[in-house]
């Protein structure tokens, strides 16, 4: 996804749910902690909110699966 907003053509219920969920995750204490911990090792400011949250979720799930 190129950015964190949806266009008119993409405004489906799934996209609305993802946008809402993504914003809630980005405001969570766990995400904020992860962001602070990874700020130096990753160029997070250059990533969209979509990519930041997706990376956070992927790493979190990998940790839980381990």
Backbone torsions as a table, in degrees:
resi	resn	phi	psi	omega
1	UNK	NA	128.2	-175.6
2	UNK	-72.5	-26.7	178.0
3	UNK	-151.8	179.9	-173.4
4	UNK	-90.9	2.1	178.6
5	UNK	-109.4	158.1	178.3
6	UNK	-106.0	150.0	175.6
7	UNK	-86.7	172.2	-179.7
8	UNK	-57.4	-40.7	-178.6
9	UNK	-68.1	-24.6	-177.8
10	UNK	-95.4	1.0	-173.0
11	UNK	-75.8	65.7	177.1
12	UNK	-97.2	165.4	177.7
13	UNK	-56.1	-37.8	178.8
14	UNK	-62.3	-42.1	179.3
15	UNK	-67.4	-38.6	178.3
16	UNK	-63.8	-41.2	178.2
17	UNK	-64.7	-46.0	-179.9
18	UNK	-61.9	-43.6	178.8
19	UNK	-59.4	-44.3	179.5
20	UNK	-65.9	-45.6	179.9
21	UNK	-64.5	-43.2	179.9
22	UNK	-59.7	-44.2	179.3
23	UNK	-66.0	-39.5	177.8
24	UNK	-64.5	-42.1	178.7
25	UNK	-64.5	-44.0	-178.7
26	UNK	-63.0	-24.7	178.2
27	UNK	-90.7	-6.4	-175.6
28	UNK	-74.0	153.9	179.7
29	UNK	-65.3	-35.6	178.6
30	UNK	-63.0	-43.3	178.3
31	UNK	-66.0	-43.3	179.9
32	UNK	-60.9	-40.4	177.8
33	UNK	-65.3	-46.6	178.2
34	UNK	-59.0	-44.5	-179.1
35	UNK	-60.1	-46.2	179.9
36	UNK	-63.7	-40.0	-179.6
37	UNK	-68.5	-31.2	-174.8
38	UNK	-101.4	-1.5	-175.9
39	UNK	-57.9	-41.2	-178.6
40	UNK	-76.4	-31.0	-175.5
41	UNK	-91.2	-16.7	179.3
42	UNK	-129.6	149.8	177.6
43	UNK	-88.7	67.5	-172.3
44	UNK	-63.8	-31.9	-178.5
45	UNK	-62.4	-24.6	-179.1
46	UNK	-82.4	-11.9	-178.1
47	UNK	-91.3	151.0	174.1
48	UNK	-71.9	164.1	176.0
49	UNK	-59.9	-38.9	176.7
50	UNK	-54.1	-50.9	-176.3
51	UNK	-68.8	-39.3	177.8
52	UNK	-60.2	-49.7	-178.3
53	UNK	-66.5	-41.2	178.4
54	UNK	-61.2	-42.5	178.6
55	UNK	-65.1	-43.4	177.5
56	UNK	-59.4	-47.4	-179.6
57	UNK	-64.2	-41.3	179.6
58	UNK	-62.0	-48.2	-179.5
59	UNK	-65.0	-38.7	179.4
60	UNK	-64.9	-45.4	179.1
61	UNK	-66.2	-37.5	176.6
62	UNK	-63.2	-40.0	178.4
63	UNK	-65.2	-43.5	179.6
64	UNK	-66.1	-35.7	-179.5
65	UNK	-72.8	-23.8	-178.9
66	UNK	-71.9	NA	NA
